[in-house]
């Protein structure tokens, strides 16, 4: 059974940091591009950061550039999202998703392109 599970969400004060993890089971992430997406209450889901299967290419939405870093450790079958300098507008449910891509440095960060999704983890940035 193919499964993605997110870890690391929680409540943090503005300016704080969190590291989200996305662990895969039932398949290897080596051939999959991975994306982190978020959905805030009343808003559409948006692609936050995505990384190619080879790890050589990444994309981040403008609002998180310089603050969030996506990385992958294929040996651990896990992808991370390091989030620094968090702002209240970063609040939402964060999902990781996988898109089969073979061995590639092509990266796309549109949710409709992704095949498998985790259940999400809540991130709340509030004082």
PyMOL commands that place a pseudoatom at each C-alpha (Angstrom):
pseudoatom trace, name=CA, resn=UNK, resi=1, chain=A, elem=C, hetatm=0, pos=[0.000, 0.000, 0.000]
pseudoatom trace, name=CA, resn=UNK, resi=2, chain=A, elem=C, hetatm=0, pos=[1.446, 3.343, -1.064]
pseudoatom trace, name=CA, resn=UNK, resi=3, chain=A, elem=C, hetatm=0, pos=[1.357, 5.855, 1.734]
pseudoatom trace, name=CA, resn=UNK, resi=4, chain=A, elem=C, hetatm=0, pos=[2.748, 9.272, 2.580]
pseudoatom trace, name=CA, resn=UNK, resi=5, chain=A, elem=C, hetatm=0, pos=[2.738, 10.488, 6.165]
pseudoatom trace, name=CA, resn=UNK, resi=6, chain=A, elem=C, hetatm=0, pos=[3.563, 14.002, 7.290]
pseudoatom trace, name=CA, resn=UNK, resi=7, chain=A, elem=C, hetatm=0, pos=[5.150, 14.842, 10.652]
pseudoatom trace, name=CA, resn=UNK, resi=8, chain=A, elem=C, hetatm=0, pos=[6.240, 17.978, 12.417]
pseudoatom trace, name=CA, resn=UNK, resi=9, chain=A, elem=C, hetatm=0, pos=[3.337, 20.366, 12.382]
pseudoatom trace, name=CA, resn=UNK, resi=10, chain=A, elem=C, hetatm=0, pos=[2.279, 22.303, 15.431]
pseudoatom trace, name=CA, resn=UNK, resi=11, chain=A, elem=C, hetatm=0, pos=[1.797, 25.692, 17.018]
pseudoatom trace, name=CA, resn=UNK, resi=12, chain=A, elem=C, hetatm=0, pos=[4.649, 28.180, 16.745]
pseudoatom trace, name=CA, resn=UNK, resi=13, chain=A, elem=C, hetatm=0, pos=[5.052, 31.874, 17.428]
pseudoatom trace, name=CA, resn=UNK, resi=14, chain=A, elem=C, hetatm=0, pos=[5.707, 34.313, 14.590]
pseudoatom trace, name=CA, resn=UNK, resi=15, chain=A, elem=C, hetatm=0, pos=[9.378, 34.275, 13.716]
pseudoatom trace, name=CA, resn=UNK, resi=16, chain=A, elem=C, hetatm=0, pos=[9.755, 30.685, 14.836]
pseudoatom trace, name=CA, resn=UNK, resi=17, chain=A, elem=C, hetatm=0, pos=[10.726, 27.575, 12.896]
pseudoatom trace, name=CA, resn=UNK, resi=18, chain=A, elem=C, hetatm=0, pos=[9.340, 24.138, 12.162]
pseudoatom trace, name=CA, resn=UNK, resi=19, chain=A, elem=C, hetatm=0, pos=[10.606, 21.236, 10.127]
pseudoatom trace, name=CA, resn=UNK, resi=20, chain=A, elem=C, hetatm=0, pos=[8.038, 19.092, 8.380]
pseudoatom trace, name=CA, resn=UNK, resi=21, chain=A, elem=C, hetatm=0, pos=[8.861, 15.558, 7.316]
pseudoatom trace, name=CA, resn=UNK, resi=22, chain=A, elem=C, hetatm=0, pos=[7.142, 13.458, 4.665]
pseudoatom trace, name=CA, resn=UNK, resi=23, chain=A, elem=C, hetatm=0, pos=[7.842, 9.751, 4.977]
pseudoatom trace, name=CA, resn=UNK, resi=24, chain=A, elem=C, hetatm=0, pos=[6.877, 7.252, 2.301]
pseudoatom trace, name=CA, resn=UNK, resi=25, chain=A, elem=C, hetatm=0, pos=[5.960, 3.625, 2.813]
pseudoatom trace, name=CA, resn=UNK, resi=26, chain=A, elem=C, hetatm=0, pos=[5.121, 0.987, 0.279]
pseudoatom trace, name=CA, resn=UNK, resi=27, chain=A, elem=C, hetatm=0, pos=[7.228, 2.591, -2.435]
pseudoatom trace, name=CA, resn=UNK, resi=28, chain=A, elem=C, hetatm=0, pos=[10.553, 4.314, -2.930]
pseudoatom trace, name=CA, resn=UNK, resi=29, chain=A, elem=C, hetatm=0, pos=[10.634, 8.056, -3.473]
pseudoatom trace, name=CA, resn=UNK, resi=30, chain=A, elem=C, hetatm=0, pos=[13.677, 7.852, -5.768]
pseudoatom trace, name=CA, resn=UNK, resi=31, chain=A, elem=C, hetatm=0, pos=[11.545, 8.199, -8.912]
pseudoatom trace, name=CA, resn=UNK, resi=32, chain=A, elem=C, hetatm=0, pos=[9.079, 10.716, -7.597]
pseudoatom trace, name=CA, resn=UNK, resi=33, chain=A, elem=C, hetatm=0, pos=[8.999, 14.466, -7.547]
pseudoatom trace, name=CA, resn=UNK, resi=34, chain=A, elem=C, hetatm=0, pos=[7.697, 15.625, -4.175]
pseudoatom trace, name=CA, resn=UNK, resi=35, chain=A, elem=C, hetatm=0, pos=[5.695, 18.699, -3.368]
pseudoatom trace, name=CA, resn=UNK, resi=36, chain=A, elem=C, hetatm=0, pos=[4.544, 20.452, -0.245]
pseudoatom trace, name=CA, resn=UNK, resi=37, chain=A, elem=C, hetatm=0, pos=[1.168, 22.093, -0.549]
pseudoatom trace, name=CA, resn=UNK, resi=38, chain=A, elem=C, hetatm=0, pos=[-0.881, 24.018, 1.963]
pseudoatom trace, name=CA, resn=UNK, resi=39, chain=A, elem=C, hetatm=0, pos=[-4.466, 25.028, 2.417]
pseudoatom trace, name=CA, resn=UNK, resi=40, chain=A, elem=C, hetatm=0, pos=[-5.548, 27.817, 4.703]
pseudoatom trace, name=CA, resn=UNK, resi=41, chain=A, elem=C, hetatm=0, pos=[-9.154, 28.176, 5.880]
pseudoatom trace, name=CA, resn=UNK, resi=42, chain=A, elem=C, hetatm=0, pos=[-11.261, 29.685, 3.125]
pseudoatom trace, name=CA, resn=UNK, resi=43, chain=A, elem=C, hetatm=0, pos=[-8.438, 29.626, 0.612]
pseudoatom trace, name=CA, resn=UNK, resi=44, chain=A, elem=C, hetatm=0, pos=[-7.491, 27.404, -2.271]
pseudoatom trace, name=CA, resn=UNK, resi=45, chain=A, elem=C, hetatm=0, pos=[-4.695, 24.915, -1.955]
pseudoatom trace, name=CA, resn=UNK, resi=46, chain=A, elem=C, hetatm=0, pos=[-1.351, 26.280, -3.122]
pseudoatom trace, name=CA, resn=UNK, resi=47, chain=A, elem=C, hetatm=0, pos=[1.962, 24.732, -3.995]
pseudoatom trace, name=CA, resn=UNK, resi=48, chain=A, elem=C, hetatm=0, pos=[4.546, 25.873, -1.454]
pseudoatom trace, name=CA, resn=UNK, resi=49, chain=A, elem=C, hetatm=0, pos=[7.754, 24.083, -2.404]
pseudoatom trace, name=CA, resn=UNK, resi=50, chain=A, elem=C, hetatm=0, pos=[8.504, 21.204, -4.741]
pseudoatom trace, name=CA, resn=UNK, resi=51, chain=A, elem=C, hetatm=0, pos=[11.600, 19.186, -5.564]
pseudoatom trace, name=CA, resn=UNK, resi=52, chain=A, elem=C, hetatm=0, pos=[12.523, 17.033, -8.537]
pseudoatom trace, name=CA, resn=UNK, resi=53, chain=A, elem=C, hetatm=0, pos=[13.150, 13.300, -8.207]
pseudoatom trace, name=CA, resn=UNK, resi=54, chain=A, elem=C, hetatm=0, pos=[16.895, 13.801, -8.608]
pseudoatom trace, name=CA, resn=UNK, resi=55, chain=A, elem=C, hetatm=0, pos=[16.812, 16.660, -6.142]
pseudoatom trace, name=CA, resn=UNK, resi=56, chain=A, elem=C, hetatm=0, pos=[18.600, 18.983, -8.535]
pseudoatom trace, name=CA, resn=UNK, resi=57, chain=A, elem=C, hetatm=0, pos=[15.693, 21.347, -9.088]
pseudoatom trace, name=CA, resn=UNK, resi=58, chain=A, elem=C, hetatm=0, pos=[13.373, 23.025, -6.654]
pseudoatom trace, name=CA, resn=UNK, resi=59, chain=A, elem=C, hetatm=0, pos=[10.538, 25.502, -6.824]
pseudoatom trace, name=CA, resn=UNK, resi=60, chain=A, elem=C, hetatm=0, pos=[9.184, 27.713, -4.066]
pseudoatom trace, name=CA, resn=UNK, resi=61, chain=A, elem=C, hetatm=0, pos=[6.303, 30.130, -4.198]
pseudoatom trace, name=CA, resn=UNK, resi=62, chain=A, elem=C, hetatm=0, pos=[7.398, 33.758, -3.861]
pseudoatom trace, name=CA, resn=UNK, resi=63, chain=A, elem=C, hetatm=0, pos=[5.840, 34.183, -0.423]
pseudoatom trace, name=CA, resn=UNK, resi=64, chain=A, elem=C, hetatm=0, pos=[8.187, 31.602, 1.133]
pseudoatom trace, name=CA, resn=UNK, resi=65, chain=A, elem=C, hetatm=0, pos=[11.392, 32.191, -0.816]
pseudoatom trace, name=CA, resn=UNK, resi=66, chain=A, elem=C, hetatm=0, pos=[14.307, 32.784, 1.508]
pseudoatom trace, name=CA, resn=UNK, resi=67, chain=A, elem=C, hetatm=0, pos=[12.372, 31.297, 4.440]
pseudoatom trace, name=CA, resn=UNK, resi=68, chain=A, elem=C, hetatm=0, pos=[11.443, 27.730, 3.450]
pseudoatom trace, name=CA, resn=UNK, resi=69, chain=A, elem=C, hetatm=0, pos=[13.813, 25.067, 2.160]
pseudoatom trace, name=CA, resn=UNK, resi=70, chain=A, elem=C, hetatm=0, pos=[12.768, 21.744, 0.668]
pseudoatom trace, name=CA, resn=UNK, resi=71, chain=A, elem=C, hetatm=0, pos=[15.185, 18.831, 0.684]
pseudoatom trace, name=CA, resn=UNK, resi=72, chain=A, elem=C, hetatm=0, pos=[15.123, 15.087, 0.295]
pseudoatom trace, name=CA, resn=UNK, resi=73, chain=A, elem=C, hetatm=0, pos=[16.974, 12.116, 1.738]
pseudoatom trace, name=CA, resn=UNK, resi=74, chain=A, elem=C, hetatm=0, pos=[16.251, 9.196, -0.538]
pseudoatom trace, name=CA, resn=UNK, resi=75, chain=A, elem=C, hetatm=0, pos=[18.178, 6.836, 1.734]
pseudoatom trace, name=CA, resn=UNK, resi=76, chain=A, elem=C, hetatm=0, pos=[15.572, 7.580, 4.413]
pseudoatom trace, name=CA, resn=UNK, resi=77, chain=A, elem=C, hetatm=0, pos=[12.724, 7.747, 1.889]
pseudoatom trace, name=CA, resn=UNK, resi=78, chain=A, elem=C, hetatm=0, pos=[11.835, 11.113, 3.365]
pseudoatom trace, name=CA, resn=UNK, resi=79, chain=A, elem=C, hetatm=0, pos=[11.403, 14.685, 2.176]
pseudoatom trace, name=CA, resn=UNK, resi=80, chain=A, elem=C, hetatm=0, pos=[11.675, 17.691, 4.458]
pseudoatom trace, name=CA, resn=UNK, resi=81, chain=A, elem=C, hetatm=0, pos=[10.392, 21.233, 4.524]
pseudoatom trace, name=CA, resn=UNK, resi=82, chain=A, elem=C, hetatm=0, pos=[12.402, 23.515, 6.784]
pseudoatom trace, name=CA, resn=UNK, resi=83, chain=A, elem=C, hetatm=0, pos=[10.304, 26.557, 7.596]
pseudoatom trace, name=CA, resn=UNK, resi=84, chain=A, elem=C, hetatm=0, pos=[11.994, 29.561, 9.203]
pseudoatom trace, name=CA, resn=UNK, resi=85, chain=A, elem=C, hetatm=0, pos=[10.788, 33.061, 10.046]
pseudoatom trace, name=CA, resn=UNK, resi=86, chain=A, elem=C, hetatm=0, pos=[7.231, 31.811, 10.110]
pseudoatom trace, name=CA, resn=UNK, resi=87, chain=A, elem=C, hetatm=0, pos=[4.405, 34.285, 9.692]
pseudoatom trace, name=CA, resn=UNK, resi=88, chain=A, elem=C, hetatm=0, pos=[0.729, 34.051, 10.653]
pseudoatom trace, name=CA, resn=UNK, resi=89, chain=A, elem=C, hetatm=0, pos=[-0.126, 33.814, 6.947]
pseudoatom trace, name=CA, resn=UNK, resi=90, chain=A, elem=C, hetatm=0, pos=[1.796, 30.532, 6.800]
pseudoatom trace, name=CA, resn=UNK, resi=91, chain=A, elem=C, hetatm=0, pos=[-0.952, 28.941, 8.885]
pseudoatom trace, name=CA, resn=UNK, resi=92, chain=A, elem=C, hetatm=0, pos=[-2.733, 26.045, 7.236]
pseudoatom trace, name=CA, resn=UNK, resi=93, chain=A, elem=C, hetatm=0, pos=[-2.800, 22.326, 6.677]
pseudoatom trace, name=CA, resn=UNK, resi=94, chain=A, elem=C, hetatm=0, pos=[0.365, 21.198, 4.942]
pseudoatom trace, name=CA, resn=UNK, resi=95, chain=A, elem=C, hetatm=0, pos=[0.276, 18.201, 2.651]
pseudoatom trace, name=CA, resn=UNK, resi=96, chain=A, elem=C, hetatm=0, pos=[3.041, 16.355, 0.916]
pseudoatom trace, name=CA, resn=UNK, resi=97, chain=A, elem=C, hetatm=0, pos=[2.402, 14.730, -2.427]
pseudoatom trace, name=CA, resn=UNK, resi=98, chain=A, elem=C, hetatm=0, pos=[4.310, 12.539, -4.859]
pseudoatom trace, name=CA, resn=UNK, resi=99, chain=A, elem=C, hetatm=0, pos=[4.380, 12.586, -8.644]
pseudoatom trace, name=CA, resn=UNK, resi=100, chain=A, elem=C, hetatm=0, pos=[6.010, 9.799, -10.616]
pseudoatom trace, name=CA, resn=UNK, resi=101, chain=A, elem=C, hetatm=0, pos=[8.762, 11.379, -12.716]
pseudoatom trace, name=CA, resn=UNK, resi=102, chain=A, elem=C, hetatm=0, pos=[11.457, 8.768, -13.280]
pseudoatom trace, name=CA, resn=UNK, resi=103, chain=A, elem=C, hetatm=0, pos=[14.968, 10.075, -12.712]
pseudoatom trace, name=CA, resn=UNK, resi=104, chain=A, elem=C, hetatm=0, pos=[14.558, 13.705, -13.641]
pseudoatom trace, name=CA, resn=UNK, resi=105, chain=A, elem=C, hetatm=0, pos=[15.287, 17.249, -12.649]
pseudoatom trace, name=CA, resn=UNK, resi=106, chain=A, elem=C, hetatm=0, pos=[11.948, 18.423, -13.998]
pseudoatom trace, name=CA, resn=UNK, resi=107, chain=A, elem=C, hetatm=0, pos=[9.906, 20.043, -11.248]
pseudoatom trace, name=CA, resn=UNK, resi=108, chain=A, elem=C, hetatm=0, pos=[6.306, 21.130, -11.290]
pseudoatom trace, name=CA, resn=UNK, resi=109, chain=A, elem=C, hetatm=0, pos=[4.354, 22.471, -8.361]
pseudoatom trace, name=CA, resn=UNK, resi=110, chain=A, elem=C, hetatm=0, pos=[0.727, 22.127, -9.425]
pseudoatom trace, name=CA, resn=UNK, resi=111, chain=A, elem=C, hetatm=0, pos=[-1.368, 19.890, -7.193]
pseudoatom trace, name=CA, resn=UNK, resi=112, chain=A, elem=C, hetatm=0, pos=[-3.401, 18.433, -10.036]
pseudoatom trace, name=CA, resn=UNK, resi=113, chain=A, elem=C, hetatm=0, pos=[-0.206, 16.876, -11.404]
pseudoatom trace, name=CA, resn=UNK, resi=114, chain=A, elem=C, hetatm=0, pos=[0.465, 14.846, -8.244]
pseudoatom trace, name=CA, resn=UNK, resi=115, chain=A, elem=C, hetatm=0, pos=[-0.570, 11.234, -7.789]
pseudoatom trace, name=CA, resn=UNK, resi=116, chain=A, elem=C, hetatm=0, pos=[-0.303, 10.405, -4.086]
pseudoatom trace, name=CA, resn=UNK, resi=117, chain=A, elem=C, hetatm=0, pos=[-1.120, 12.543, -1.080]
pseudoatom trace, name=CA, resn=UNK, resi=118, chain=A, elem=C, hetatm=0, pos=[-0.578, 12.431, 2.639]
pseudoatom trace, name=CA, resn=UNK, resi=119, chain=A, elem=C, hetatm=0, pos=[-3.255, 13.191, 5.199]
pseudoatom trace, name=CA, resn=UNK, resi=120, chain=A, elem=C, hetatm=0, pos=[-1.841, 16.592, 6.103]
pseudoatom trace, name=CA, resn=UNK, resi=121, chain=A, elem=C, hetatm=0, pos=[-0.394, 18.201, 9.201]
pseudoatom trace, name=CA, resn=UNK, resi=122, chain=A, elem=C, hetatm=0, pos=[-1.616, 21.406, 10.809]
pseudoatom trace, name=CA, resn=UNK, resi=123, chain=A, elem=C, hetatm=0, pos=[0.741, 24.364, 11.097]
pseudoatom trace, name=CA, resn=UNK, resi=124, chain=A, elem=C, hetatm=0, pos=[-0.469, 27.285, 13.182]
pseudoatom trace, name=CA, resn=UNK, resi=125, chain=A, elem=C, hetatm=0, pos=[1.589, 30.448, 13.507]
pseudoatom trace, name=CA, resn=UNK, resi=126, chain=A, elem=C, hetatm=0, pos=[0.205, 32.614, 16.267]
pseudoatom trace, name=CA, resn=UNK, resi=127, chain=A, elem=C, hetatm=0, pos=[1.290, 34.545, 19.319]
for i in range(1, 127): cmd.bond("trace and resi %d" % i, "trace and resi %d" % (i + 1))
show_as sticks, trace
zoom trace
